[in-house]
Amino acid sequence: MIKVIVGYELKEGADIQPTLLKLRSYALTFPGFISAEHIRSVKSPSIVALLYNWEKLADWGEAWESSKISRQIMKEAEEFLASEPRITAYTMMPTSAWTHSSM
């Protein structure tokens, strides 16, 4: 599984929630989509993110991110954004071998 975080810096007073809901609704229809959630920074409410979970990187990058509908919705979102979205993909790290050491 991979996790993709798409961070947005919003213009003052911008309401991007309908756009994020649209992104998530369409992503639901793509192969490999697992889940998504929206979060907002506690310290800076103008910073929001959409956290995606996908089965594999190709499901995200080759299918969803490069899709016509994804690009169209992101084009619509530009009016709300103070800067370009920041996109970061992560893979899961196994933790079974991690040990706790006392100091």
C-alpha positions in Angstrom: 0.0 0.0 0.0 1.1 3.6 -0.6 0.0 6.8 1.0 -0.1 10.0 -1.0 -0.4 13.4 0.7 -1.5 16.3 -1.4 -1.1 19.5 0.5 -2.8 22.8 -0.4 -2.2 26.4 0.8 -5.4 28.2 0.4 -6.1 31.8 -0.4 -7.8 33.7 2.4 -11.5 32.8 2.7 -11.3 30.0 0.1 -13.6 27.1 0.5 -12.0 24.1 -1.1 -14.0 21.5 0.6 -16.4 20.9 -2.3 -13.4 20.4 -4.6 -11.8 17.9 -2.2 -15.0 16.0 -2.0 -15.2 15.9 -5.8 -11.6 14.6 -6.0 -12.4 11.9 -3.4 -15.7 10.9 -5.1 -14.0 10.4 -8.5 -11.0 8.6 -7.0 -13.4 6.0 -5.5 -14.1 4.8 -9.0 -10.4 4.1 -9.9 -8.8 0.7 -9.5 -6.5 0.5 -6.5 -8.2 3.3 -4.5 -8.5 2.4 -0.8 -9.5 5.5 1.1 -9.0 9.2 1.5 -9.4 11.8 4.2 -9.2 15.6 4.4 -7.2 17.3 7.1 -6.6 20.9 8.1 -3.6 22.3 10.0 -4.3 23.3 13.6 -1.7 26.1 13.5 -2.5 27.4 10.1 -6.1 26.8 8.9 -5.1 27.9 5.3 -3.1 24.7 5.0 -5.2 21.6 4.1 -4.3 18.2 2.8 -6.0 15.2 1.1 -4.5 11.9 2.3 -5.0 9.1 -0.1 -4.4 5.3 0.4 -3.8 3.4 -2.8 -2.9 -0.3 -3.4 0.2 0.6 -5.4 2.0 3.6 -6.9 0.9 2.8 -10.4 -2.7 3.1 -9.3 -2.1 6.6 -8.1 0.3 7.9 -10.7 -0.4 6.2 -13.9 -4.2 5.9 -13.4 -5.5 8.6 -11.1 -3.0 11.5 -11.1 -2.6 11.5 -14.9 -6.4 11.0 -15.5 -8.4 13.6 -17.4 -10.9 14.0 -14.5 -8.2 14.5 -11.9 -6.4 17.2 -14.0 -9.8 18.9 -14.7 -10.7 19.1 -11.0 -7.3 20.4 -10.1 -7.6 23.1 -12.8 -10.9 24.1 -11.2 -9.2 24.2 -7.8 -6.5 26.7 -8.9 -8.8 29.7 -8.0 -8.7 28.7 -4.3 -4.9 28.0 -4.1 -2.2 30.4 -2.9 0.5 28.1 -4.3 1.0 24.9 -6.3 -0.1 21.7 -4.4 2.6 19.7 -2.8 2.4 16.0 -3.6 4.4 13.4 -1.7 4.0 9.6 -2.0 5.1 7.2 0.8 5.4 3.4 1.0 4.7 1.5 4.1 7.6 0.5 6.3 7.4 -2.8 8.1 7.7 -2.3 11.8 7.8 -5.9 13.1 11.6 -5.7 13.3 11.7 -2.5 15.2 12.8 -2.7 18.9 12.4 -0.4 21.8 15.5 0.6 23.7 15.6 2.3 27.0 17.8 5.3 27.6 
